[in-house]
Amino acid sequence: MTEPCLRSAARADLPAINAIYNHYVLHSNCTYQTVPTTEQERMAWFDAHGEKHPVIVAELDGTVIGWGSLSRFHLRQAYDHSVEDSIYLHHDHCGRGLGGSFLKELLRRAKELGHHTVLGGIDSSQAASIALHEKFGFVKVSHLKEVGFKDGRWLDVVWMQRML
Ligand SMILES: CC(C)(COP(=O)(O)OP(=O)(O)OC[C@H]1O[C@@H](n2cnc3c(N)ncnc32)[C@H](O)[C@@H]1OP(=O)(O)O)[C@@H](O)C(=O)NCCC(=O)NCCS
């Protein structure tokens, strides 16, 4: 079977990135967004990710099957060397280890780009995401109680951090 190839994202990938993400907006607590991202918003998001904050995709047989990114952890300047990782696989491609390929590549790029630390904010019920981050050396640094409310339920966020 062909292996997915990881590469930097291009503007042409944005519809696929958005479709993958919006599935989780509507069907999961893994993102606290409740309203789907529009194409315009996705374009602005992509443009805001400069060289220091890459967006990458996995392509399989010409189809984007997942994406990952490093985003600023916070807007204030002193946070310049801290990034937050995001990984969203198409729901048909979860549970096969592709998340690990993304996290490995994002950590490699984060180090190469001179970042100092990577954080992940994860809904506390997302066992696969927490296990994935633990596997790559992230440790739990906080547990925020009931900071989210989606689909009629209060949600806790776990923050995980890895120094580079
Ligand atoms: C979270 C996500 C990126 C993980 O990627 P993946 O390729 O599906 O994950 P993997 O198959 O590599 O599994 C990661 C680890 O979690 C473990 N795991 C999977 N499901 C689990 C569960 N329900 N409970 C506990 N551990 C679980 C796996 O065993 C694996 O550990 P191992 O390699 O030591 O066996 C992917 O599932 C995804 O995109 N999910 C939807 C979006 C999302 O939640 N994104 C993260 C937002 S913070």
The ligand as an ORCA input file, in Angstrom:
! r2SCAN-3c Opt
* xyz 0 1
  C      -5.633     12.556     17.864
  C      -5.018     12.061     16.546
  C      -4.141     13.154     15.946
  C      -4.139     10.844     16.907
  O      -3.570     10.325     15.717
  P      -3.765      8.767     15.357
  O      -2.910      8.436     14.204
  O      -5.229      8.505     15.227
  O      -3.243      8.113     16.656
  P      -2.424      6.788     16.814
  O      -3.096      5.687     16.089
  O      -0.986      7.051     16.531
  O      -2.598      6.600     18.372
  C      -1.880      7.396     19.263
  C      -1.719      6.649     20.550
  O      -2.947      6.759     21.264
  C      -3.347      5.472     21.684
  N      -4.787      5.467     21.699
  C      -5.603      5.510     20.646
  N      -6.887      5.526     21.062
  C      -6.830      5.484     22.400
  C      -7.814      5.458     23.411
  N      -9.125      5.533     23.124
  N      -7.410      5.399     24.707
  C      -6.099      5.369     25.014
  N      -5.115      5.384     24.105
  C      -5.489      5.446     22.807
  C      -2.793      4.524     20.685
  O      -2.662      3.232     21.241
  C      -1.454      5.157     20.334
  O      -0.448      4.772     21.241
  P       0.585      3.616     20.798
  O       1.207      4.086     19.516
  O       1.520      3.585     21.945
  O      -0.243      2.407     20.611
  C      -6.109     11.618     15.525
  O      -6.822     10.527     16.043
  C      -7.068     12.728     15.175
  O      -6.822     13.480     14.260
  N      -8.182     12.787     15.920
  C      -9.202     13.783     15.679
  C      -8.706     15.202     15.852
  C      -8.019     15.417     17.167
  O      -8.429     14.946     18.226
  N      -6.929     16.177     17.099
  C      -6.137     16.560     18.243
  C      -6.604     17.886     18.721
  S      -5.666     18.370     20.185
*
